[in-house]
Amino acid sequence: MANDRESELHYPLGDALPDLGATLDVAPGVRWVRMALPFALDHVNLWLLRDRDADDGTEGWSIVDCGITSDATKAAWEQVFAEHLDGLPVLRVISTHMHPDHVGLAHWLTRRWSSERRECRLWMSATDWNGARLASAGAMVSGATSADFFASHGMTDPASLEKVRGRTTYYSGLVPEVPRRYRRLLDGQRIAVGPAGARSEWSCIAGYGHSPEHISLHSPQHGLLISGDMVLPRISTNVSVMDFEPEANPLALYLDSIAKLRALPADTLVLPSHGKPFTGLHQRVQQLVDHHDLRYAEVLAACAAAPRTAAEVLPVLFKRELDLHQTTFAMGETIAHLNALWMDGRLRREVGDEGVIRFMC
């Protein structure tokens, strides 16, 4: 949902954007790459960090996040490699989390830059690496179970349910493979990044709710936060309940996670996965808290009037017209608000004889 308090944030780079296949410097040794996505959210931001191999001293780059698997994304990366790496290799690939626009091309990138002498390794959290492996193999995301889950929350349109049921390769089509070997990132872990004579430490900050174990990266020395999807300037991060964990409470986890970002300096330059680099991290965290408080109030009012399914609450939270792709995300987020209020004791939940779940005050 669009941020109506965006004016409280500041964009130090103005309206500057990197062209497809090009880069834009955002700080010494940090370059911004922007790849296209075939969705309403039409881009993802990726980052290049000037780096050095700690074992053999080779100078090069680390890539943070990958883009989806597509010929267009590969071609754009090849242009970046040819024109914007200063003739240096990619040493490692860091993925903030398991979603396709962040890990989709990890297999290709790591293979593209590996040699007999050095393996270009994927770095990410264990939970998201395992989740990506399962989802890519079709063992975690199922169109049939998703359709049944949405039906249990009141989705009744046969055509929509049939389309959801037919999405058997939605994840694997964008993430056909995940590297078999990786290096684990943990909350609080510090990663040395930078060329010889200019090494600095980036701290891993685990966040929950958007993905199982999302990793943001903070550089105190540079005053930078690669926030991934945890904090975005213009839209609220999608936080969804999924069919394989139907009683999850991801919204409470997400709000707890972003609250911890208040400990970072107020003037931190945030490098988000969508939108433009901005300052005003503390303001944005408060905006997101306020946004979800308002959504909670709207859900409570709707459920006070009558018992509601998630499908009936969805248009209360999402007032614009949605396509099916957006509707599935909106259903997941609506259920997340309902589950949070249910877990907090502010709503009751009942399962009807037909198996449909309704929430009430």
N, C-alpha and C positions, 0 to 999 in steps of 0.2 A: 504494500500500500504506500502511495506517495507520501513523502514527508512534508507536511504543511508548515513545519518550523525549520526548513532548510536554511533560511536566512541567518539562523544562529550559528551556522558553520561557516568556515572560511576555506576557499580553494586556492592555495598558494600558486598553483600553476594556471589559474584561470580556466579558460575553456580549451586549453591545449590537450590534444589527444595524439597518441602515436598512430601512424598509418599502419594498415595491415602489412605485415612483413618488415616493419621498421621498429625502432625503439625511441624512447624519450628518456633522457637522464632526469632522475628525480632527486638524487643525492650522489655524492662521490662513490663510484663503484656500484651504483644501483640503477638499473634501467627497467623501464616500463614497457611491456609488450601487451598488445591487445588483440585477441582472437575473436572471430565471429562465432555466434551460436545460432542454430536454426529455430529459435524459440522467440516468444515475446520479449524475454530478457535476452537481447541479441548479441551480447558480448561477454567475455570474461577477461579479467586482467591477470597477467602473469608477470613474473619478475625475474630479472637476471642479476645475480650478485657476483661481483668480481671476487675470485677465490684462488686458492692454492692447495694442491694436494699435500696433506700433512705427512704422507709417507715418503714420496719421492721428490717433492718440491715443485712439481709441474704447475705452472701458472695456467689459469683458466677461469671458468664460470660455473656457478651453481644455478640451476633453473628452479624456481619455485612455482609449482603448478603447471599443468600440461596442455589443457584444452581437450576437446573431444577427439575421438578417432574419426578422421575424415581426410579425404585427399586434399581438400582446401586448407585444412589446418597444417598438414604435413608440408604443403607447398609454401605456406607462409613461414613456417619454421625454417625451411631450407633457405629462404631469402634472408632471414635473420642470421642464420649461421654464416652465409656467404658475405654479408655486408656489415654486421654489427657485433661481431665477437672479437674484433681486432686480431683475427688470425689465430685465436686461442681455442682450445677444446672445451667441451662441457665435461665437468668432472663428476657431478652428481645431480640427481633430480630429487627435489623435496616436494612432497605432496601434503597440503594442509589437511585434506580429508578425501573420502572415498567417492564423492559425487562425480559423475562422468566428465564434467568440464574441468575437473581438477586432477583426475588420475587417468583419464581416458587414453592418452597417448604415452603414458609412462613406459609401457613395454617397448614402444617404438623408439622413444628418446634414449632409453638406457641401452638398448641394442645398437642404436645408431652411433653412440659414442663409446662403446666398449671396444677393447682390443685385447689381443693375447696378453699384453703386459698389464693392462689396467681394466677393471670392470667398472663401468659407470653404474653406480648403485642407486636404487630408490630408497629414500628415507621417508618414513611416515610412522604414525602410531600403529601399534599392533592391532588394536581393535578395528581400525578402519582398513588396514591392509587385509586382515582376515575377512572383513565384511565385503570388501571389493572382490576378493578371490571367490567367495561364495556367490555373490550376485552375478559376477561375470560367467560363472559356471551354471547359472540358472537354478542354484540351490537356495536362493534367498528371496528373490523377487519373482512373483508369479501373477500373471494376469488373472487367472481363475480365482486365486485366493484373494486378490485385491478386489475383484468384482463382488465376491461373497461378503467381504468385509464392508464395502460401501453399501451393499444391500442391507446388511444388518444395521446400518446407521441411517436407513431411510431413503437411499437412492433407489428410485423406482423406474426411471426411464429405460425401457428395454434396449433401445439403440445405444445409449451411453454405456450401459452395463456390458453389452456385447462388444463394444469397442475396447473397453477396459479388459475384458476377458481375452481379447485377441492380442493384447500387448505382451506376447510371450518372449520377445527379444528386445524389449525396450532398453534395459541396461546393457546387456551383452552386445547390442548393436553399436553402442557408443563406447563400451569398454570390452572389446573382444578378448582381451588377455591382460593379466596383471603379472608383473615380474615375479618369478618363482622365489627369488631371494631379495631381501630388503634389509635395511638397518633401522632399528626401532627408535622412535622418538618418544620421550616421556615428559610429563609435566615437570617443569623446573630444570630440565636438562639444558646445558649450555653448549652451543656449537660455535667453534672458532671459524670465522669466515673472513676472507680478505686476502689480498696479495702479500708477498713478502714485505715486511716492514710496516704493514698497515692492517694487521690482523685485529679483529674485534670479536666480542662474544655476543651472540644472539641467544636469548632465553626462550625456551619453549613454554607456551602457556596453553594448557589443555582446556578446552571448552566443550560443553555437552548440550544436547538438545537438538542442534541442527544436524549433526552426525554423531555417531557413537563416541568418537574421541578426536575431535577436531584440534589441530595444533596451529596456533598463531605464533608468530616470531617477533620478538621485541629486541631492538638494539638500543640500549641506553646511550651508547657512545654517539650514535647518529640521530637519536631522538625519533626512531622509526618504529612503527608497528605494522607488520604484514598481518592484517586482521583476517584474511580469508573471507569467509561468509559470516563470521560472528558479528561484525559491526559494519553496516553498509550505510552510506550517507543519505540516499534518496528513498530507499525502500526498506521495509522491515524484513528481516531474515525469515525464511520459511522454517517453521518448527512444526513438524507433523508427527502424528501417531501412525504407525505402519501396521499392516495386517499381521505381521509375524510377532508383534509385541502389542496386542490390542489394549492392555491396561497400562501402558506406559504413561509417564507424566513428564514429557520432554520440555514443556514450557517452563515448569518450575526449575528444571536443570539449566535451561538456557538463561533465565533471568538471574539465577545465582552466578552463572559463569560470567555474564557481562558486568555484574556488580563488582567483580574482582578487578576489572580493568580500570576502575576508578583509582586504583593505587598507582597507576602509571602517571607520569607528568602530564599536566593539563595541556602543554604545548606540543605533545607528541604528534608527529605527522603520520596519519593513518593511511596505509596503502591497502584499499579494499579490493575485493575480487570483482565488484561491480560498481560502476560510478567512478568518480574522480578522487585522487588523493585529497585529504582534507585535514584540517585541524579543528578541534572542538570535540575531542573524544568524550570528555565528561558530560558535555551538553547532549551529545548523541545518545549516550547510555541513558540519561534521564528521559530523553524523548522516547526511547524505546520502552522504558518502564511505564511512562505515562500512556503511551499508545496501548499497551496491553491492559493496563488498568481500565481504560475506556472500553476496550473490547470485553473485558470481564463484566463491566456494568451493563453493557448491551445484551450479553448472553443471559445474565441474571434476570433482566427485565423481560426478555422473551420467554424464559422458562417459568417465570412467575405468572405469566398470563395463561399458560397452558403447557402440558407436557410436550416436549419438542424432541424430534430426532435431529441429528447433526445436519441432515439434508435440509430440514426446515430452518435451522439456525444459520446456515451458510449465507443466504441472501441478506441476513442482518449484518454480517461482518463484511461481506463482499457485495457491494451494491452495483458494481458495473457488470456488464455482460462478459462471461468467461467462455473460452473454448474448452474442449475436453481436457487438454493438457493442464490448463490453469485450474479447471474444476477439481481434478484429482489432488492437486496441491492444496486447494482451498478446503476440500473435504478433510484432508489430513490435519490442516491447521485448525479448522473448526473443532474437530474431535479433541485436539490438544487443549483448546480452551475449556471445553466441556469436562475433559478428564481432570484438568487442574482444579476446577471448581468442585468437582465430585470428590477428588482426593482430599481437598481442603475442608470438606464437610459443608460447603455452601450450596451444593446441589445433591439431590438423590438420583439414583439411576435404577431403572427397572427394565427388565427384558420381557417383552410381551410374548403371548402364546405363539405368535408368528415368527419369533426370534428377532424382532426389531427392538433396538435399544432406544429408550426415551429418557430424557433428563427433566427434572422438575425441582421446584423449590420446596 
